[in-house]
């Protein structure tokens, strides 16, 4: 078996990177996929890591409400399977993080050592990353749901995710 190329894709809303567009309320950002990753077919994606900053560098402005204890990153990368966190819409939760208290400034995604991995039938032309939180004010089990992390919308608050991608068409025996 020949060695398989592993592509690294780091997606971030900082540094005014080319191809990144942030939505109006700063809870999501979209990357126009580079041409070298388009049209390559079915792939295996592994989440290597990620980070969500919860408060601005100048302090006091948080993207989530107080008493929030769980945040997540979701993408429009479809996967084979089913996720109850997404109420079945097949977009992928790339990772969650625990917010220890209201003074937590940033969190890392809970990507385990091996990383969360999934099969994607084909990368979309645009990848959207959403910053979410589990609503702390809804306590009934059936009311728990992820909401956009958009408590503060004046400026961008850093967030990134790193993905490792292997395309099935690259596998040869």
N, C-alpha and C positions, 0 to 999 in steps of 0.2 A: 504494500500500500504506500502510495506517495504521500509526503507530508502535505497537510492541508493549510492553506493560508488562513490566518485569523486576522480579521479587520477590527480595528478599534475605532469606535465612534463615541466621542465625548460631546455631549450636548449641554450647552450652558446659556444662560440669559445675560451673561456679563461680557465685558470687553467689546461690546458693539460688533460682534462677529458677523461676517458676511453671511447672508442667508437666514439670519434669525430675526423673527418678528414677534414682538410681545403683544398680547392682547391689551385692550384698554384698561382693564382692572388689574393687570400685572399678575394674575393668577395662573396664566398659561403662556407658553411661548412655542413657536413653530420653527422648525428647521426645514429649509428646502434641501432635500437630499442631494449630496454631491453626485455628479454623473457617474463616477466610478463604482457607485453602489446601486445604481438603478438597473432594473431589468435583469437581475441575476437570479431570480427565482427563489425557491424555497430555501430557508436558512434556519440555523440554530442560533439563538441569541442568548447570551449569558450576561446578567447584570453583574458587573464587577464592583461597582460602588456608586455612591451618590451622596449629596448633601443638600439640605435645605436650611438656609439662614432664616430665622424666625423674626428677627428684629433688625432695624436699620443700624448702620454703623454709628450714627449719632445718638442712638438709643431712644427708647420710649415709644417707637412706632412699630407695632407688631402686626404680622400678616394674619394671625389667628387670634380668636378671642381668648381671654383668660380662662383658666381651668381646662383648656384643651390638653389632652394627654396622648393623642395618636394623630400623626400626620402621615401622608403618603404621596407618592408620585405615580400618576397614571399616564399612560400613553395611548395613542391610537394604533399601536402595533398589535395586530390581531394574532391570536395564538390558537393552537389546536387544544381544545378542552373547554372548560366552563369555570367561571369564577363568580361565586355568589356575592363578592364585594361589589361587583359591577352590575348586579342585578341582571346578569346574563347577556350584557351587550358585547362581550368578547374582547373588549379593549383590555390591555394588561396593566395590572398594578405592578410597577417595577420595584417597589419596596415600600416598607412602612418604617416608622421610627417612633420611639417613645419619647414624649416630652416630659421630663422629670418634674418641672415646676414652671411657674410663670416667669422665672428669671433665666430660663434656658435660652441662649442666644442662637444656637444652631444645632442641628442633629444630623447624624449620618444614617443612611439607609441601613436596614438590618440585613443586607446581603450576606449570607453565610459564606464561609471560606470557599466553598465550591461555587457559590453564586447561584442565584435563581436563574434557571434556564428554561427556554420554551422554544417550540418550533413555530415559525412564522411562514405562511405560504408565500409571501413576497413583501418586501419592504415597500411602503407607500412612498409616493413622490414627496410628501411632506410628513414629517413626524412632529406631532404635538405632544408636549409634556405639560401636564396639569399638576399644580400644587394643591393638595386637598387636606382637609382635616375632618376628623370625626366629631360631629356636632355635640358639644358637652351639655347643651341645654335640653336636649331630647333624651330622656332617660328610659322611656318605654322601649323594650327590645325591638318592637316592630318599627320604631321611628328612627333608629340609628341609621345614619347614612353619611357618606362623604359629601362635603360641600367645598366649593372653591375657597382657597386661602386668600381672601381679598379684603381683609379688614383694613389694610393700609395700601393705598393705590397711587400715591404721589410719585414715587420713584421705584425703580427696580430693586428688588432685594435678591441677592445671589442664590442661585440654585444650579446644580449640575447633576448629570448622571453619565456614567461611563458604561458602554456596552461592548461586548466582544461578539463578533459575528462570524460565523462560518457558513458558507454557502454549500448546499448539498451537491450542486453541479461541479464543485471543485473536488469531490471525493472520487477517487479512482482506485480500483483494486488491481 
